[in-house]
Amino acid sequence: MIKAAGVDSVTDADFDNEVLTAALPVLVEFTADWCPPCRQLAPVLSAVAEEEADRIKVVQIDVDTNPQTTARYGVLAMPTLILFRGGEPVKSMVGARPKRKLLQELEDVV
């Protein structure tokens, strides 16, 4: 998995604990090593994780090694970003995007 600096990884085993019970909204990137747009998105997620740390938690999950969570949320394309708030998915986005656009898309739900 392409690790974005400052972004924690989650797994099928700890997803519920790390994401669904988190105090802050959590942006989850469903990613894979073989995914070029995921590599493009890594520095964007690192910047968002650092700049918005008081408002949002950012994590990544590898779809190849965590098939249960991937299937649970119907993820079919990488990267898929899902924002969870209060344990529920409230927004889903597919594909890489620049930081400004990502923050605009998150504005109404964070």
Contacts in CASP RR format, 6 or more apart in sequence:
PFRMAT RR
TARGET T0000
AUTHOR 0000-0000-0000
METHOD contacts of the structure
MODEL  1
MIKAAGVDSVTDADFDNEVLTAALPVLVEFTADWCPPCRQLAPVLSAVAE
EEADRIKVVQIDVDTNPQTTARYGVLAMPTLILFRGGEPVKSMVGARPKR
KLLQELEDVV
1 9 0 8 1.000
1 31 0 8 1.000
1 32 0 8 1.000
1 33 0 8 1.000
1 60 0 8 1.000
1 62 0 8 1.000
1 65 0 8 1.000
2 31 0 8 1.000
2 33 0 8 1.000
2 35 0 8 1.000
2 38 0 8 1.000
2 39 0 8 1.000
2 42 0 8 1.000
3 9 0 8 1.000
3 42 0 8 1.000
3 60 0 8 1.000
4 29 0 8 1.000
4 41 0 8 1.000
4 42 0 8 1.000
4 43 0 8 1.000
4 45 0 8 1.000
4 46 0 8 1.000
4 49 0 8 1.000
4 58 0 8 1.000
4 60 0 8 1.000
5 42 0 8 1.000
5 46 0 8 1.000
6 46 0 8 1.000
6 49 0 8 1.000
6 50 0 8 1.000
6 58 0 8 1.000
7 29 0 8 1.000
7 42 0 8 1.000
7 45 0 8 1.000
7 46 0 8 1.000
7 49 0 8 1.000
7 58 0 8 1.000
7 59 0 8 1.000
7 60 0 8 1.000
8 18 0 8 1.000
8 57 0 8 1.000
8 58 0 8 1.000
8 59 0 8 1.000
8 60 0 8 1.000
9 59 0 8 1.000
9 60 0 8 1.000
9 61 0 8 1.000
9 62 0 8 1.000
10 18 0 8 1.000
10 19 0 8 1.000
10 28 0 8 1.000
10 59 0 8 1.000
10 60 0 8 1.000
10 61 0 8 1.000
10 66 0 8 1.000
10 69 0 8 1.000
11 61 0 8 1.000
11 62 0 8 1.000
11 65 0 8 1.000
11 66 0 8 1.000
11 69 0 8 1.000
12 66 0 8 1.000
12 67 0 8 1.000
12 68 0 8 1.000
12 69 0 8 1.000
15 61 0 8 1.000
15 66 0 8 1.000
15 69 0 8 1.000
18 26 0 8 1.000
18 59 0 8 1.000
19 26 0 8 1.000
19 28 0 8 1.000
19 59 0 8 1.000
19 84 0 8 1.000
19 87 0 8 1.000
20 84 0 8 1.000
20 86 0 8 1.000
20 87 0 8 1.000
21 87 0 8 1.000
22 57 0 8 1.000
22 84 0 8 1.000
22 86 0 8 1.000
22 87 0 8 1.000
24 55 0 8 1.000
24 56 0 8 1.000
24 57 0 8 1.000
25 55 0 8 1.000
25 56 0 8 1.000
25 57 0 8 1.000
25 83 0 8 1.000
25 84 0 8 1.000
25 85 0 8 1.000
25 86 0 8 1.000
25 90 0 8 1.000
25 109 0 8 1.000
25 110 0 8 1.000
26 56 0 8 1.000
26 57 0 8 1.000
26 58 0 8 1.000
26 59 0 8 1.000
26 83 0 8 1.000
26 84 0 8 1.000
26 85 0 8 1.000
27 45 0 8 1.000
27 48 0 8 1.000
27 56 0 8 1.000
27 57 0 8 1.000
27 58 0 8 1.000
27 59 0 8 1.000
27 81 0 8 1.000
27 82 0 8 1.000
27 83 0 8 1.000
27 84 0 8 1.000
27 106 0 8 1.000
28 59 0 8 1.000
28 60 0 8 1.000
28 61 0 8 1.000
28 81 0 8 1.000
28 82 0 8 1.000
28 83 0 8 1.000
28 84 0 8 1.000
29 38 0 8 1.000
29 41 0 8 1.000
29 45 0 8 1.000
29 58 0 8 1.000
29 59 0 8 1.000
29 60 0 8 1.000
29 61 0 8 1.000
29 79 0 8 1.000
29 80 0 8 1.000
29 81 0 8 1.000
30 60 0 8 1.000
30 61 0 8 1.000
30 63 0 8 1.000
30 70 0 8 1.000
30 73 0 8 1.000
30 75 0 8 1.000
30 78 0 8 1.000
30 79 0 8 1.000
30 80 0 8 1.000
30 81 0 8 1.000
30 82 0 8 1.000
31 38 0 8 1.000
31 41 0 8 1.000
31 60 0 8 1.000
31 61 0 8 1.000
31 62 0 8 1.000
31 63 0 8 1.000
31 78 0 8 1.000
31 79 0 8 1.000
32 38 0 8 1.000
32 62 0 8 1.000
32 63 0 8 1.000
32 64 0 8 1.000
32 78 0 8 1.000
33 62 0 8 1.000
33 64 0 8 1.000
35 78 0 8 1.000
35 79 0 8 1.000
37 78 0 8 1.000
37 79 0 8 1.000
37 95 0 8 1.000
37 96 0 8 1.000
38 78 0 8 1.000
38 79 0 8 1.000
38 96 0 8 1.000
40 96 0 8 1.000
41 79 0 8 1.000
41 95 0 8 1.000
41 96 0 8 1.000
41 97 0 8 1.000
44 96 0 8 1.000
44 97 0 8 1.000
44 98 0 8 1.000
44 99 0 8 1.000
44 102 0 8 1.000
45 58 0 8 1.000
45 60 0 8 1.000
47 99 0 8 1.000
48 56 0 8 1.000
48 58 0 8 1.000
48 99 0 8 1.000
48 102 0 8 1.000
48 103 0 8 1.000
49 56 0 8 1.000
49 57 0 8 1.000
49 58 0 8 1.000
52 58 0 8 1.000
52 103 0 8 1.000
52 110 0 8 1.000
55 110 0 8 1.000
56 83 0 8 1.000
56 106 0 8 1.000
56 110 0 8 1.000
61 69 0 8 1.000
61 70 0 8 1.000
63 70 0 8 1.000
63 75 0 8 1.000
63 78 0 8 1.000
73 80 0 8 1.000
73 82 0 8 1.000
73 89 0 8 1.000
75 82 0 8 1.000
77 94 0 8 1.000
77 95 0 8 1.000
78 95 0 8 1.000
79 94 0 8 1.000
79 95 0 8 1.000
79 96 0 8 1.000
80 92 0 8 1.000
80 93 0 8 1.000
80 94 0 8 1.000
80 95 0 8 1.000
81 92 0 8 1.000
81 93 0 8 1.000
81 94 0 8 1.000
81 95 0 8 1.000
81 102 0 8 1.000
82 89 0 8 1.000
82 91 0 8 1.000
82 92 0 8 1.000
82 93 0 8 1.000
83 89 0 8 1.000
83 90 0 8 1.000
83 91 0 8 1.000
83 92 0 8 1.000
83 106 0 8 1.000
83 109 0 8 1.000
83 110 0 8 1.000
84 90 0 8 1.000
85 109 0 8 1.000
90 109 0 8 1.000
91 105 0 8 1.000
91 106 0 8 1.000
91 109 0 8 1.000
93 102 0 8 1.000
93 105 0 8 1.000
97 105 0 8 1.000
END
